[in-house]
Amino acid sequence: MAKLKQTTIREGSRGDPGSEHGPTVSETRRSGLGQDPHALSGTRDYLLEVAIGREVHAFRAKLGLTVSDLAAAAGLSNGMLSKIENGVISPSLATLQSLSSALGVPVTALFRRFEERRDAVFVKAGQGLAIERRGTRNGHQYHLLGHSGDRSSRVVVEPYMITLTAESDVFPLFQHDGLEFLYILEGEVTYRHADKLYVMQPGDSLFFDADAPHGPEELRQLPIRFLSIISYPRDER
């Protein structure tokens, strides 16, 4: 990425008639106080340019504007706008201001996705969080494998490792909001969804609307382990 950064086209170069001169976003970031001289800024700057480009494209698409429409409104050439949207050029702050005005959004909106914190959850084998759910009383063992602390997301995703043993009972009457995906890892089970039955073995998967009655109808070969991923809109729970 650092090598790519060194060859990035600077706005206003190569005779582009629609461009403006001035410090680029990457140059402004690199000149800030407290900069770490050992930081790999090339990669991060490139990601910044890609993030800005995606935001410009998303706002343009939302407004139903063509490249020509936005370029004309912002005083840029079509080629320059295309380079910005594709993240291969570091636009000047003046150009970002022109684009934000043409799009009717604050300049800070173009940096939104770059500045957002993106979390990840790593769970070692066998260390999922044991929790109780409706099927617990039927001997179903649930281990939560991850969660998101981002309350701004409109979708909740819950990944579970579910284990059924000789102490487990069948229960084909689960119902809840959202969608569910199953992937069988071990054993064999007949799984019901609404009025249909599916004999599932390792490697088989099932994706369905979880609002319909569903669950294990017959435990054919124990133990049974499968991955269950449930997703639903946050505002519905």
C-alpha positions in Angstrom: 0.0 0.0 0.0 2.8 2.4 0.8 4.2 2.0 -2.7 0.8 2.7 -4.1 0.6 5.9 -2.0 3.8 7.2 -3.5 2.4 7.0 -7.0 -1.0 8.4 -6.1 -2.1 11.2 -8.5 -2.1 14.5 -6.8 -5.2 16.6 -7.4 -4.4 19.3 -9.9 -1.6 17.4 -11.6 -1.4 16.1 -15.2 -3.3 19.2 -16.5 -6.7 18.3 -15.1 -8.7 21.5 -15.8 -11.4 20.8 -13.2 -9.1 20.5 -10.2 -8.0 22.9 -7.4 -4.6 23.2 -5.8 -3.9 23.1 -2.1 -3.0 20.6 0.6 -4.5 17.2 0.2 -6.2 15.4 3.1 -3.3 13.0 3.5 -0.8 15.9 3.5 -2.8 17.7 6.2 -2.9 14.5 8.3 0.8 13.9 7.9 1.7 17.5 8.9 -0.2 17.4 12.2 1.4 17.8 15.6 2.3 14.6 17.5 2.7 12.5 14.4 4.5 9.2 15.0 7.4 9.2 12.5 7.5 5.4 12.6 3.8 4.9 11.8 2.9 3.2 8.5 0.9 6.2 7.4 0.8 5.2 3.7 -1.7 2.4 4.2 -3.9 4.4 6.6 -3.9 7.4 4.2 -4.9 5.1 1.4 -7.8 3.7 3.5 -8.8 7.3 4.2 -9.0 8.1 0.5 -11.1 4.9 -0.2 -13.4 5.7 2.7 -14.0 9.3 1.4 -14.6 8.0 -2.1 -17.2 5.5 -0.9 -19.0 8.2 1.0 -19.0 10.6 -1.9 -20.4 7.8 -4.2 -23.0 6.8 -1.6 -24.3 10.4 -1.2 -24.3 10.9 -4.9 -26.3 7.7 -5.5 -28.7 8.6 -2.7 -29.5 11.9 -4.4 -29.8 10.2 -7.9 -27.0 12.3 -9.3 -24.8 11.2 -12.2 -21.1 11.8 -12.1 -21.5 14.7 -14.5 -24.2 16.3 -12.4 -22.1 16.2 -9.2 -18.9 17.2 -11.0 -20.5 20.2 -12.5 -22.1 21.3 -9.2 -18.7 20.9 -7.4 -16.6 22.5 -10.2 -14.7 19.4 -11.0 -14.0 17.4 -14.1 -15.8 14.0 -14.5 -12.4 12.3 -14.4 -11.3 13.9 -11.2 -14.6 13.0 -9.5 -14.2 9.4 -10.7 -10.7 9.2 -9.2 -12.0 10.6 -5.9 -14.8 8.0 -5.7 -12.5 5.2 -6.6 -10.1 6.2 -3.8 -7.0 6.6 -6.1 -6.5 10.3 -5.4 -6.2 12.4 -2.2 -8.6 15.3 -2.7 -7.7 18.8 -1.3 -9.7 20.1 1.6 -11.1 22.8 -0.7 -12.4 20.1 -3.0 -14.0 18.2 -0.1 -15.8 21.4 0.9 -17.1 21.9 -2.7 -18.3 18.3 -2.8 -20.0 18.6 0.6 -21.8 21.7 -0.5 -22.9 20.1 -3.7 -24.2 17.1 -1.8 -25.8 19.1 0.9 -23.9 17.4 3.8 -21.2 18.6 6.2 -17.6 17.9 5.3 -17.3 15.7 8.4 -19.9 13.3 6.9 -17.3 12.4 4.2 -15.0 11.0 6.9 -17.7 9.2 8.8 -16.9 5.6 8.0 -13.1 6.1 8.3 -13.4 7.4 11.9 -16.0 4.9 13.0 -14.7 2.2 15.4 -14.9 -1.3 14.0 -14.9 -4.0 16.6 -14.1 -7.7 16.3 -14.8 -10.5 18.8 -12.4 -13.5 18.9 -13.4 -16.7 20.7 -11.0 -19.5 21.3 -12.3 -23.1 20.7 -14.5 -24.3 23.5 -14.6 -20.9 25.2 -18.0 -19.6 24.0 -20.3 -18.0 26.6 -22.7 -20.6 28.0 -26.2 -18.9 28.2 -29.8 -19.9 28.8 -32.4 -19.7 26.1 -35.8 -21.2 25.6 -34.5 -24.6 24.6 -32.2 -24.9 27.7 -35.0 -26.6 29.7 -35.2 -29.2 26.9 -31.5 -30.0 27.3 -30.2 -27.9 24.5 -26.8 -26.4 25.2 -26.1 -22.9 23.9 -22.7 -21.2 23.6 -22.7 -17.6 22.3 -19.7 -17.1 20.0 -19.8 -13.4 19.6 -21.6 -10.1 20.0 -21.6 -6.6 18.8 -21.4 -3.6 21.1 -22.2 -1.2 18.3 -25.6 0.2 19.3 -25.8 2.2 16.2 -26.2 -0.9 14.0 -29.8 -1.5 13.0 -29.3 -5.3 12.8 -28.4 -7.7 15.6 -26.5 -10.9 14.8 -26.2 -13.7 17.3 -23.9 -16.7 16.5 -24.4 -19.8 18.7 -22.8 -23.2 18.9 -25.7 -25.6 19.9 -25.1 -29.1 21.3 -27.8 -31.8 21.6 -27.0 -34.9 23.7 -28.9 -37.9 25.0 -30.3 -35.6 27.7 -31.9 -33.3 25.1 -35.5 -33.4 24.0 -36.9 -32.6 20.6 -38.6 -29.2 20.4 -39.8 -28.2 16.9 -41.8 -25.2 18.1 -39.2 -22.4 18.4 -40.5 -19.0 17.0 -38.8 -15.6 17.1 -38.2 -12.5 14.9 -35.7 -12.4 12.2 -33.8 -14.9 10.1 -31.8 -18.0 11.1 -29.0 -20.0 9.5 -28.0 -23.5 10.6 -24.8 -25.4 9.7 -24.4 -29.0 10.9 -21.0 -29.9 12.3 -21.6 -33.3 13.9 -24.3 -35.9 14.2 -27.6 -36.2 12.3 -30.9 -34.5 13.0 -34.3 -34.2 11.4 -35.1 -30.4 11.5 -38.6 -29.0 11.1 -39.4 -25.6 9.6 -43.1 -24.9 9.3 -44.6 -28.0 7.6 -41.4 -29.3 6.1 -38.8 -31.7 7.5 -35.1 -31.7 6.6 -32.7 -34.6 7.4 -29.4 -32.8 8.1 -25.9 -34.2 8.3 -22.5 -32.6 8.7 -22.0 -30.0 6.0 -25.7 -29.5 5.5 -27.2 -26.0 6.0 -30.6 -24.4 6.3 -31.6 -20.8 6.1 -35.1 -19.7 7.0 -37.6 -17.2 8.3 -37.5 -17.7 12.1 -41.1 -16.5 12.6 -42.4 -19.9 11.5 -42.3 -22.8 14.0 -38.9 -24.6 13.8 -36.6 -26.9 15.7 -35.3 -30.5 16.0 -38.0 -33.0 15.2 -35.8 -36.2 15.6 -32.4 -36.7 17.0 -31.1 -39.3 14.7 -27.4 -39.6 15.6 -25.9 -38.1 18.8 -24.2 -36.0 19.8 -25.4 -33.2 17.5 -23.5 -30.0 17.1 -24.5 -27.2 14.8 -23.8 -23.5 14.2 -26.9 -21.3 14.5 -26.7 -17.6 13.4 -29.7 -15.5 14.2 -30.2 -11.9 12.9 -33.0 -9.5 13.5 -33.7 -5.7 13.5 -32.5 -4.1 16.7 -35.7 -2.1 17.1 -37.9 -5.2 17.2 -36.4 -6.4 20.5 
